[in-house]
Amino acid sequence: MKSISKILFTVGSLLLLLGLNSCGDSYLNVEHYSLLPADQMFKSDKDAKAGLVGCYDMMLPVSETDGDWGFKPNLFIGGHPTMDTQATGWDKDWNTQNWNADTPELLSGWRYCYKAISRCNDFLSGLGAATNITPSLKTSLDGQARCVRAFFYMWLAKAFGRVPMLATGENYINSPQKARAKTYTEMWDFIINDLKAAVTELDWDPLSGEYGRCTKGFALSYLGEAYMWKAYRVPDQATDNYKLAADALKQVIDSKKYELNPSFTTLFDPGAVWTKECIWEEVLDQGSQWNSWANLTDAHAWVTYFTACPAAGGWGSLYLSWEWWSSYEQGDKRRDASGVTGAVPGIDPTWKSATTYGYNPYLQQSIVTDDGLTSHYHYYKDGEAAPAIWSLKYWRTCRADWNAMWGPQQIYYKRYSNVLLDYAECLFHLNGADDATAWGYIGQIRDRAFGNQEVG
């Protein structure tokens, strides 16, 4: 067998050499449209703007992480698994802390973030050396790329603690042995310096009026959060960092560029994208294959599918908890805007909603299970028991069905309400629990929660 392999290899090599000699060098004269030189994206303003799209593209779900970015890795570290969100089926380990470094939600998030960071590093390196870009545009693109890099570093920092900080020009190909940051100060200062630079480089309005680009409001909002994390991780510098955080967040408030949406309920409407309350979000549109299981790049349709009641066509593997449902005060409209329950016999009367008890008001659809739902819990086929509560933030856009599982939706990462709450927290740390200004901002959010700002 080895002799035959050697003979075939020798004959093949001779034929290849004869072919090359007979053709001369003309076979090399082929235009490659899919391969571009590394500096192509910096030959003009248009090319540079297009090049940055490769960094922004990582904000959206892509097939390499099973389309889960913005959903599973993010929920996994957000405090949801043990309280606000109960997962079943493949994701049931979230609830039992039965996971390790190889858990897909963590591992895919790690890999995904470093791929995004590597793209930003390559872009920033090329942009810095570029000589053909209009100076004002170059400044804006630098700030935007730094914001995207800081965004992904913050997810890593919150999920894993101290992580390797790949700088401009570095990636895991040329710096595979980069050690994690030696201290929390080193790590958070790297992120803070990116955001501080972006604050000076970006305007309040997005470049060319293109919503979806990072702005000064983005940079300041995340800068405030970064200072707060540093205050937590480096206690001996806490007071100074809370002051810096408060200053950054106050600039967002004083800009008057943002305001609370009059109705919390409408924040998750399909058309409620980039409202005045929104500082940063992912807007998931249908793409070209809106109901295809193979299409995970243009929109991750499964968010609707996972959060809808199985009896109404959804997968229903992601539930809200009764602890979450019962935590709202009477009259707080955020609960009925966020969740719907099954028609549970014997439910606590204070938990029974006038609008979302056994009924999805957005789809005008009753929630009736095959077994009549005889307990506080819903069982899906052979799955685990789970609370009979489903999300209305996402299950309001289409009748969830495996044949039509997509629904237009947005995933909020930073809203103006987050800025107000962060600023109030800083004031409490600096001035004590009786700070009137802090309570005033919390009062604004409570006033909106109880529907007092709604018109019509």
N, C-alpha and C positions, 0 to 999 in steps of 0.2 A: 504494500500500500504506500509506503514511504517513497519507493522508487517511482511509482506512477505519479505521485504528487510532484516529485522533483522534475520529472520529464515534462509534465504539463506546465509547471512554472517556467522551465527553460524555454519551451516553445512559445509560451505566451510572451515572455520577455523579448524574444527575437522578433516576433511579429510586431510588438509595440515599437521597437527600435526601427524596424524597416518602415513602419508607418510614419514615424516622426521624420525620418530622413527624406521620405518621398514628398512630404508636405512642406518641408522647409520650416520656417518660423511663422508662417501665416496663420497657423492654428491658434496662435496666441492673440491675434488681433480680434478679440471678441469684447464687445461692450457689456459690462456687467451692471445691470440696473438695480440689483438687489444688494450689492456690496458697495459701500461708499467709504471714502477715506475718513479718518477720524476728525479731520478739521472741516469737513463739508458743512456741518451745521453752524459754523462760525464765519462763513464767507459773505453773509449778508444779514441784514436785520430780519428778513423773512425767514431765512434758514435758522437763525438763532431762536426766534420765537417758536418755530416748529420743533426744534431740538428739545426745548424745555418740556414739550408735551410728553416726551418719554419719561420724565420725572413725575409729572402729574398723573400719567396713566397708571402709576402704581397705587394711586388712591382708590382705584376701583377694583372690584372683584375680578380675578383672572383665573384661568383654568388650572394654573400650576399649583394653586392652593385649594383645588376643588371649588373655586368660586366663593370661598368662605371669608375672605378678608372683608372687614366691616361687619361681620356677623359673629361667627364662632370664636375666633381668637380674641375679639374685642369683648364679647360678653363674658368669656372665660375669666378674664382678669378684672372685670368691672364690679365684683361683689354680687353679681346676679346669681351665680350658680347655687349659693347656699341659702338665699333668702328670697329675692325678688323673682327669680326664674328657676323653675324646676324642669330639668331636662329628663327625657326618658329614652328608651331604645339605646342607640349607639352612644349617646351622650350622657347616660345615667351616672357615669363615674364623676361627673362634675359635682354631684350632690354628696358623694361619700368621700371626697378628697382622695379618691383612688386613682391617682395619676402620677406620672413621673416625667423626666426630661424628654422621653420619646413620645409622649402623648401628642397626637397629630395637631391639636389646636395650638399647643405651645410651640412645637417644632416648626410647623408651617408658618406661624407668625414670626418666629425668629428668622427663618430663611427669607421670608417675604420682605421683612423690614431691611435686612442687610442688602438685598438686591436693590431695593429702592434707594438706600443710602449710597450704594456703589454707583448707581446711575447719577445721583446728584453730585457725587465726588468727581466723576468723569466730566460732567457738564461744567462744574465750577472750575475745574482745572483748564479745560479748553477755553472757557469764556475769559478767564483771567489772561490768557496769552493772546486772545483775539485782538486784531488791530482794525478790523473792518466794520465793527459794530458802532452805531451811533452811541455816544457816551451816556446819554440819558436812558436809552433802552438797556444798555449794558448794566447800568446801575440797578434798574428795576428787575431785570432777569436774575442778577446776582441775589437780590433780596428775596425773590420768590423761591429760588432753588434752596437758599438757606432755610427758609420757612418749611419747605417740604422735608428737608433733611432733619430739622429739629422735631417736626411732627413724628417721624418714625423713630427717632432716638428717644422721644418721650415715652412712646409705647413700650419700647424695650426696657427703658429705665424703670418704668412702673411695674413691668411684668417680672423682670429678672434682677433688679438691683444694679450693681456695677457691671457694666458690659464693655466690650472693646469699642473704643471710639476711633473709628476709621476717619481720617482727615481727608481734605481735598486731595485728589489724586490717588488715594489708597482704596483698595478693594481686597477681597479675599483671594484674588489671584496673585497680586503682587505683594500682599501683606498677610499671608495665611496664618502667621504665628503671632499676630498682634494680640498683646495681652489686654485683659480688661483694665479699666481705669483703676488706679491704685487707691483712690479715695473718692468719696461721694462729692467732695468739693471739685475735684478734677473733672468728674463726669458732668455735673450740673453746670459748671462754668463753661464747658464746651458748648452745651446747649444754649445757655444764656447768652454767650457771645454771638452765636449765630442770630438769635432773635434780636439782640440789641443792634446788630449791624442792619438787620432787615427793617427795623423801626425807622432808621435814618434814610433808608434807600427806597421805601415804598410810600405811596400815597394812600389816602383814605379810600379813594375810589379805585376799583380794579383797572389794570392796564387796558386801555382801549375800550373800556366799558364792558369787558368780558368777565361776567360773573363766573366764579370757579377759579379765578386767580387769587393768590394770597395778597392781602392788603396790610396797611399799617395797623388796622384793627385786629387782624389775625395775629400779627407779630406781638402787639402789646398784650393781647388777651392771653396768649400762650406764655409770654414772658412773665406775666404776673403769676401764672400757675407754676412756672419753673422756679421762680424765687420762693414760692410757698413750699414746694417740694424740697428745695435746698434748706429752707428753714427747719423742716421736719427732720431731714437727714443729718444736718450739721447744727445741733442744738446750741452750741456756743456762739453761733452767728445768727440765731433765729430772729432777734429783734431787728437787726440791720436788714435782713432779707425780707421780713414782713413789711418794713417801711418801703423798700424798693418795689415789692409786689404791689402795695397799695398805690404807690405813685403811678405805676404802669397801668393798673386797672382804672384809676381815676381819670387818666387821659382818655380812655375809651368812653367812660361815662360823660365826660365834659365835651367830647367831640360832637355829641348830639346826632351822630350818624346812626345810632341804634336806638330801638325802643321796644318795649314789650308788646307782643301781639295782643290786641284787645281781648281775644278769645283763645284760651289754651286749646280748646277743642279743634280749632281749624289749623293748628300748626302742622298737623300731619295729613292735611288734605292733599290730594295729588297735585293740585295747582299751587300749593303754598310753598313754592321754592324761592329761596333767596329773599325772604321777607326782611323787614327791618330788624327783626329779632335775630336773624341768622348771621352768625359770624363765620362759621365753617360747616359745610355739609357735603355729603355725597348725594348727587341726584342720579338715581338709577332709572334709566329710560329703557325702552323695550329692545332696542337693537334690531337686527335684521331677522332674528329667529325667536320671536317672543315666547313661543310655547315649546321650545325644543330643550330636551334634557341635556343635549350636547352643547348648548350655548350658555357658557358661564362667563363670558368676557364683557358683554355689553350691559348686562343687568343680571343680578342674582335673584331670580324669581322666587327662590325657595323661602325667602323671608316671609312672604305672604303664606306660602304653602305650609311652612312649619308652624305658624302661629294661628292657623285656622282650625276650628273644630273638625275632627275626622268625620263626624256624622254629617257635616255640611260640605265634605269634599276635600278637606285639607289632610295633611299628614298629622298635624297636631302633636308634635313631639316637644314643643316648647310651651310650658304653662306658667302662669303667674301663681303666686302662693296666696293662701288664705290669710297669712300674716300680713302680706302686702295689702290685700283687699280691705282688711279690717283696720288698717292703720290710718285711714283718711277720716277727717272730721266730717260730720254731717253737713252737707251743703257744698263741700269741696268738689267742684265739677271735674277736676282732673281725673278722678277715679273712673267715672262713666265715660270719659273721653279716651281712656286708656285700656279698659278691659270690659269683657262681657262674660257673664256666668251662665252655666247651664241652669235649667229650671230645677233647682235642688230642693227636694222636699225637706221641710224642717229647718230651712235656712234661718239664721238669726234675722229677725225683722229689720234690724239696723243695717244689715248687709244687703238687703234686697233692693236692687235698683229699680226705679220707676221706668227707666228707659232701656236698660241692658240686662234684664233678667230673662234669660232664655230667649233672647231676641237680639239680632244684629240690626240696629236702626239704620245703619248706612246702606246695607244691602236689603233691608226689609225682609230678613230671613230668620225663621224660627230655628232654634237649636234643640233638636229632639234626637236622642240617641236610640239605638235599636233596643236597648234594655230599659228604656224609660228613665235612665239616670236615677237610680234609686238610692244613691248615697252622695256624699260631698265630693266623691272622687270619680274620675273618669278612667276607665280601663280601655286601652286601645289594643284590640286583638290580644296578643299574648304579652303585652308590654307591662310596665310597672304602673302601679296606681299613681294618679296625678290629679291635682286639684282641677275642678271643672271650671277653669278660668282661662280665657284666651285673649290675646292682645287685640285691641281695636286700633292701635296706632298703625298697624300694617294690614290687618284684615278688615279693610274698609273700601278697598279699591276694586275687587273683583270677586266673583264667586269662586272660591278656591277649589280647584279641580286639577287633577293631574294632566288633563287635556288642555287646560288654560290656567297654568299656575302663576303666570306673571302678573304683577300689578305695579303701576308706577309708584315710586316711593322715594323718600329721602331718609338718609341716615345722618342725624345731627351729631356733630362732634363738639361744637361750641356755640352756645346761644347767649344772647345778652343777659338772660336770667342767670347763667353760670357766672358771668362777670360780676353781677350785682351780689350774688351769694359769696363769691370769693373775696370781693372787696369788704363785705360785711365781716367775714371771718378774720381778715387782716386787722380790721378795726377792733374787733373783740380781743385779739391777741395783744394789740398795742395799748388799748385804753380800758380794757375790762368789759365784763358782760353787760354793763348798763349803758354802753355807748348808744346814744340816741340816733346818731346818723346811721349806724349799722342797722338798728331796728327799723328805721324808716325805709331802708331799701328792702328789707325782708317784708315789711308791710306792703310795699308795692306788689311784690310777688303774691302775697296772700290775697290782696284785693283782687288781683286778676284771677286767681284760682277759684274764688267764689263767684266769679262772673260779674263783678261790679263794674267792669270796664266794657262789657259787651254792649253793642248797639244793635237794636233790631232783633 
